[in-house]
Amino acid sequence: MQPTSYQRKLTYYVATSVDHYIAHDDETMDGFLLEGHHVTDYLSSLRDYDTVLMGRRTYQWGFQFGIEPGQPSPTYSHMMQYVFSKSMEQYRHDQLQVIRDDPADFVQKLKTEKGGAIYLCGGGQLASYLMNAGQIDEIILKVNPVVFGSGIPLFSDLNQHTCLALSDAKIYDNGVLFLRYAVRG
């Protein structure tokens, strides 16, 4: 019997300002709407994923909300959580693993393993690296009705042109725009 080949989908699912910043330079997100139906829909959509990827800064950003170093984020309690960092301590937790390997190589292997959809939580550098490597399959933007002017960009260093196909859009009463794109290459 032939081994089964899996092809899990990686989705970059992120909140952004109208001018495409995911946070201010100081990593705050003042101006993003934190209440409303878009938040309820987002939290409900997390059940579609069984794995979450994030960079070190995104993981450590959660410390201000009570996440203990070495512990998984309770927001993603049903997911295996991978943090990409060459400098972070290697934690010992069944649900949290620090990855020192090349992110693109790791994701390529992860996508062939048994499991569900993979959520790329952040941030802009990791998203750029994985997009440049052709590993992102879908982008979901929660565009908040605010302009930052500067900050941490949605993608920090893209080196290729990538076409997207809009597959879903929704406008919430509070002005948040939900956009779902398939990456076409």
C-alpha positions in Angstrom: 0.0 0.0 0.0 1.3 3.4 -1.0 1.9 6.0 1.8 -0.7 8.8 1.8 0.6 12.2 0.6 -0.9 15.2 2.4 -0.9 18.8 1.2 -1.9 21.0 4.1 -2.8 24.6 3.4 -0.9 27.5 5.0 -2.9 30.6 5.6 -1.5 34.0 6.6 -4.4 35.4 8.6 -3.6 38.8 10.0 -5.1 42.1 11.0 -3.8 45.2 9.2 -4.3 48.9 8.8 -5.6 50.3 5.6 -1.9 51.2 4.8 -0.8 47.6 5.4 0.8 47.7 8.8 0.2 44.9 11.3 1.5 47.0 14.3 3.1 50.3 15.2 6.9 50.4 15.4 6.6 49.8 19.1 4.6 46.7 18.4 1.3 48.2 19.8 -1.8 48.0 17.7 -3.7 51.0 18.9 -6.4 51.8 16.4 -7.4 48.2 15.6 -10.9 47.4 16.6 -10.9 44.8 19.3 -14.7 44.4 19.6 -17.4 43.5 17.2 -18.6 40.7 15.0 -15.3 40.5 13.2 -13.6 39.4 16.4 -16.3 36.7 17.1 -15.9 35.5 13.5 -12.1 35.4 13.8 -12.2 33.4 17.1 -14.8 31.0 15.6 -12.6 30.5 12.5 -9.7 29.3 14.6 -11.4 25.9 14.9 -10.5 25.4 11.3 -6.7 25.1 12.1 -4.8 22.6 14.1 -1.4 24.2 13.8 -0.2 27.8 14.3 3.1 29.3 13.3 4.6 32.5 14.6 7.9 34.4 14.9 9.6 35.1 18.2 8.4 38.7 18.4 4.8 37.6 17.9 5.0 34.9 20.5 6.7 37.2 23.0 4.1 39.9 22.3 1.6 37.7 24.0 3.6 37.9 27.3 1.9 41.3 28.0 -1.5 39.4 28.0 -0.4 36.8 30.5 1.2 34.1 28.4 4.1 32.6 30.4 7.4 32.0 28.6 7.5 28.4 27.5 3.7 28.0 27.6 1.4 27.8 24.6 -1.0 30.6 23.9 -4.4 29.8 25.3 -6.0 31.5 22.3 -4.7 28.6 20.2 -5.2 25.9 22.9 -6.4 23.3 20.4 -3.4 23.8 18.1 0.2 22.7 18.0 2.2 25.9 18.3 5.6 26.4 16.5 7.7 29.5 17.2 10.6 30.3 14.7 13.6 31.7 16.5 17.3 31.1 16.5 17.8 32.9 19.9 14.9 31.8 22.1 15.3 29.1 24.7 14.1 25.6 23.8 11.0 25.1 25.9 9.7 21.7 26.9 6.0 21.6 26.3 4.0 19.1 24.3 2.0 21.8 22.5 4.8 24.4 22.0 8.0 24.0 20.0 10.8 26.4 19.1 12.0 25.8 15.6 15.6 26.8 14.7 15.4 25.2 11.3 14.9 27.1 8.1 11.2 28.1 8.2 10.5 27.3 4.5 12.1 23.8 4.8 10.1 23.2 8.0 6.8 24.3 6.5 7.4 22.3 3.4 7.8 19.2 5.5 4.9 20.1 7.8 2.6 20.5 4.9 3.2 16.8 3.9 2.4 15.5 7.3 -1.0 14.3 8.4 -3.1 17.2 9.9 -5.4 20.1 9.2 -4.9 23.6 8.0 -1.9 25.7 9.2 -2.4 29.3 10.5 0.5 31.7 10.1 -0.1 34.2 12.9 2.8 36.5 12.3 4.8 38.4 11.7 5.8 40.4 8.6 9.3 39.0 8.4 8.2 35.4 8.7 5.4 36.0 6.2 7.7 37.5 3.7 10.2 34.7 4.0 7.5 32.0 3.5 5.8 34.0 0.7 9.2 34.3 -1.1 9.6 30.5 -0.7 6.2 29.8 -2.2 4.8 28.3 1.0 1.8 30.5 1.7 -1.4 29.2 0.0 -3.9 31.8 1.2 -4.0 35.3 2.7 -6.8 36.5 5.0 -6.7 40.2 5.8 -8.8 41.9 8.5 -8.4 45.4 7.3 -9.1 47.9 10.1 -10.4 51.4 9.3 -7.3 53.1 10.5 -4.1 54.5 8.8 -0.9 54.1 10.9 1.5 56.0 8.6 4.4 53.7 9.6 5.0 50.6 11.6 5.6 46.9 11.1 4.5 46.1 7.5 2.3 43.2 6.4 5.2 41.9 4.4 8.7 43.2 5.2 10.8 42.1 2.3 9.1 40.5 -0.7 11.3 39.8 -3.6 8.7 38.5 -6.1 5.5 39.4 -7.8 2.6 37.2 -6.6 -0.9 37.2 -8.0 -3.8 36.6 -5.7 -7.4 35.6 -6.4 -10.1 37.1 -4.2 -12.3 34.3 -2.9 -14.4 36.0 -0.2 -15.0 39.5 1.1 -17.2 40.9 3.9 -17.7 44.4 5.3 -18.6 44.6 8.9 -20.8 47.3 10.4 -17.8 48.8 12.3 -15.8 49.3 9.0 -13.5 46.2 9.3 -13.1 44.6 5.9 -12.5 40.9 5.6 -10.6 39.8 2.5 -9.7 36.2 1.6 -7.2 35.6 -1.2 -5.9 32.4 -2.8 -2.3 32.7 -3.7 -1.9 31.9 -7.4 1.8 32.4 -7.7 
